[in-house]
Amino acid sequence: MAPDEDPKRSAIQAKRGLALFGYAALALGLPLALIAASLPANEYKDALGIDALDCDGPAAIFIFAVPALLVFGSGLVVNGMAWRKRWRLVLALACALISAALIANLTRAIIQDREQAMACGSR
């Protein structure tokens, strides 16, 4: 550290850099979350309109939803801990809404998979 450098200033700059990294992670995770939330549990029902068996399982949804849930769940925790700042509260609420959509789609896929497990046989 240079003798003319203020330690408080460098700590503030490091904190800002870490905050920018967190905001960038949330921004880059948003397309992943949107893909995961919009994937159908049964591709045949949504694409063709028929109630056919979908024996692929929920793997396609898990591939996108689990990393997105980790990003936005951690964003919820980190921003929720500093909820007294308005911007952090807004971010925490946005992360909560996105996480709820991801959990709902994951639950829908798991229920669909369990309903069709007997008909699809063992995988």
C-alpha positions in Angstrom: 0.0 0.0 0.0 1.3 3.4 -0.9 1.9 5.9 2.0 -0.6 8.4 0.6 -3.4 5.8 0.1 -6.2 5.9 2.6 -7.1 2.4 4.0 -10.8 3.4 4.4 -11.0 4.4 0.7 -9.5 1.2 -0.5 -11.9 -0.8 1.7 -14.9 1.1 0.2 -13.6 0.5 -3.3 -13.2 -3.3 -2.6 -16.8 -3.4 -1.2 -18.1 -1.6 -4.3 -16.2 -4.0 -6.6 -17.8 -7.0 -4.7 -21.2 -5.4 -5.0 -20.8 -4.8 -8.7 -19.8 -8.5 -9.0 -23.0 -9.5 -7.3 -25.1 -7.3 -9.5 -23.4 -8.7 -12.6 -24.0 -12.3 -11.4 -27.7 -11.5 -11.0 -27.9 -9.8 -14.4 -26.1 -12.7 -16.1 -28.3 -15.3 -14.3 -31.5 -13.7 -15.4 -31.6 -15.3 -18.9 -30.9 -18.7 -17.3 -33.7 -18.1 -14.8 -36.2 -17.1 -17.6 -35.4 -20.2 -19.6 -35.8 -22.4 -16.5 -39.1 -20.8 -15.5 -40.5 -21.0 -19.0 -39.6 -24.6 -19.8 -42.7 -26.9 -19.8 -42.9 -29.9 -17.6 -44.4 -31.9 -20.5 -43.2 -30.8 -23.9 -45.8 -32.7 -25.8 -48.7 -31.1 -24.0 -47.4 -27.6 -24.5 -46.1 -28.0 -28.1 -48.8 -30.3 -29.6 -51.7 -29.9 -27.2 -51.9 -33.6 -26.6 -51.6 -35.3 -23.2 -48.9 -37.8 -24.3 -46.3 -39.3 -22.0 -43.1 -37.4 -21.6 -40.6 -40.0 -20.4 -37.5 -37.6 -20.6 -38.0 -36.6 -17.0 -37.3 -33.2 -15.4 -33.6 -33.2 -16.3 -34.0 -30.4 -18.9 -35.6 -28.2 -16.3 -33.0 -29.2 -13.6 -30.1 -28.2 -15.9 -31.3 -24.6 -16.0 -33.2 -24.2 -12.8 -30.7 -25.4 -10.2 -27.9 -23.0 -11.1 -30.4 -20.1 -11.5 -31.9 -21.0 -8.1 -28.5 -21.0 -6.5 -27.7 -17.5 -8.0 -31.1 -16.0 -7.1 -31.4 -17.8 -3.7 -28.0 -16.4 -2.7 -29.0 -13.0 -4.1 -32.1 -13.2 -1.9 -30.1 -14.0 1.2 -27.4 -11.4 0.6 -29.7 -8.6 -0.3 -32.3 -9.6 2.2 -29.8 -9.2 5.0 -29.4 -5.5 4.1 -33.1 -4.9 3.6 -33.0 -1.4 5.2 -31.5 0.1 2.0 -34.3 0.5 -0.5 -32.3 -0.8 -3.5 -31.4 -4.0 -1.6 -35.0 -4.5 -0.6 -36.1 -4.2 -4.2 -33.4 -6.7 -5.3 -34.3 -9.1 -2.5 -38.0 -9.0 -3.6 -37.1 -9.5 -7.2 -34.9 -12.5 -6.3 -37.7 -13.9 -4.2 -40.2 -13.7 -7.1 -37.7 -15.3 -9.5 -36.9 -18.0 -7.0 -40.6 -18.7 -6.4 -41.2 -19.1 -10.2 -38.2 -21.5 -10.4 -39.4 -23.6 -7.5 -42.9 -23.7 -8.9 -41.6 -25.0 -12.3 -39.3 -27.5 -10.6 -42.2 -28.8 -8.5 -44.5 -29.0 -11.5 -41.8 -31.1 -13.4 -41.2 -33.4 -10.4 -45.0 -34.0 -10.0 -45.3 -34.7 -13.7 -42.4 -37.1 -13.6 -43.8 -39.0 -10.6 -47.2 -39.3 -12.2 -45.7 -40.8 -15.4 -43.0 -43.0 -13.7 -45.0 -46.2 -13.8 -46.0 -45.8 -17.5 -42.5 -44.9 -18.6 -40.9 -47.8 -16.8 -37.6 -47.6 -15.0 -34.9 -45.3 -16.3 
